[in-house]
Amino acid sequence: MTWRLLLLTPLALLLVLFGLSNRHSVALKLWPFDLEWDAPLAVAVLLAAALAFLLGAGIAWASSLPHRRRARQMEAAARLLEAELAELKARVAREVGAAVPPPAVR
């Protein structure tokens, strides 16, 4: 928990300073449409950074899908093999137990 605080405190401080330093209004326009939004420069830049981060996170998540599917398949195969091994051990134990004659009573 302490290391997170040590990493997040300077980042939060930089974001606050960036926001306070860049309060000038900019017009954000969406080209094919007649939309315009006046926002502080800091909001525009941080919004663009957040969207880029989400896009990158989505791409990373999507690229890991085949690996996670393969891991699930391997886990299922491992469970199947472990069940088969337990069944074989039980069968061997029964056969060994049946092959050993009971101790003689004197």
C-alpha positions in Angstrom: 0.0 0.0 0.0 2.8 2.4 0.8 4.5 2.0 -2.6 1.3 2.8 -4.3 1.0 6.0 -2.4 4.6 6.8 -3.2 3.9 6.4 -6.9 0.4 8.0 -7.0 1.2 11.1 -5.0 3.7 12.7 -7.5 1.3 11.7 -10.4 -1.7 13.3 -8.7 0.4 16.4 -7.9 1.5 16.7 -11.5 -2.1 16.3 -12.7 -3.3 19.0 -10.3 -0.5 21.4 -11.3 -1.2 20.7 -15.0 -4.9 21.4 -14.6 -4.3 24.7 -12.7 -1.7 25.9 -15.2 -3.8 25.2 -18.3 -7.2 26.7 -17.6 -7.4 28.5 -21.0 -10.5 27.7 -22.9 -10.2 25.8 -26.2 -12.9 24.9 -28.7 -13.2 21.2 -29.4 -14.9 20.4 -32.7 -16.0 17.2 -34.3 -15.4 17.6 -38.0 -18.2 15.8 -39.9 -20.7 17.2 -37.5 -21.5 20.7 -36.4 -20.5 20.1 -32.8 -18.3 22.4 -30.7 -17.4 22.2 -27.1 -15.6 24.9 -25.1 -13.5 23.3 -22.4 -10.3 24.1 -20.5 -7.1 22.9 -22.2 -6.3 20.6 -19.3 -9.6 18.8 -19.6 -9.1 18.4 -23.3 -5.6 17.0 -23.0 -6.5 14.7 -20.0 -9.6 13.5 -21.8 -7.5 12.6 -24.9 -5.0 10.8 -22.7 -7.7 8.9 -20.9 -9.2 7.8 -24.2 -5.8 6.7 -25.5 -5.2 4.8 -22.3 -8.5 3.0 -22.6 -7.9 2.2 -26.3 -4.5 0.7 -25.4 -5.9 -1.3 -22.5 -8.6 -2.7 -24.8 -6.0 -3.7 -27.4 -3.9 -5.4 -24.7 -6.9 -7.2 -23.3 -8.0 -8.4 -26.7 -4.5 -9.6 -27.6 -4.4 -11.8 -24.4 -7.7 -13.6 -25.3 -6.0 -16.5 -27.2 -3.5 -17.0 -24.4 -6.2 -17.1 -21.8 -8.3 -19.5 -23.9 -5.3 -21.8 -24.2 -4.6 -21.6 -20.5 -8.2 -22.7 -19.7 -7.8 -25.6 -22.1 -4.6 -26.7 -20.4 -6.2 -26.4 -17.0 -9.1 -28.6 -18.1 -6.6 -31.1 -19.5 -4.7 -31.1 -16.3 -7.8 -31.7 -14.2 -8.8 -34.6 -16.5 -5.3 -36.2 -16.2 -5.3 -35.7 -12.4 -8.7 -37.5 -12.2 -7.4 -40.3 -14.4 -4.2 -40.6 -12.3 -6.3 -40.8 -9.1 -8.5 -43.5 -10.7 -5.4 -45.5 -11.7 -3.9 -45.2 -8.3 -7.1 -46.4 -6.7 -7.3 -49.3 -9.1 -3.7 -50.3 -8.4 -4.2 -50.1 -4.7 -7.3 -52.3 -4.9 -5.4 -54.9 -7.1 -2.4 -54.9 -4.7 -4.7 -55.2 -1.7 -6.6 -58.1 -3.3 -3.4 -59.8 -4.4 -1.9 -59.8 -0.9 -3.3 -62.8 1.1 -4.8 -62.0 4.5 -2.5 -62.7 7.4 -2.7 -66.2 8.8 -4.5 -66.6 12.1 -2.6 -68.8 14.6 
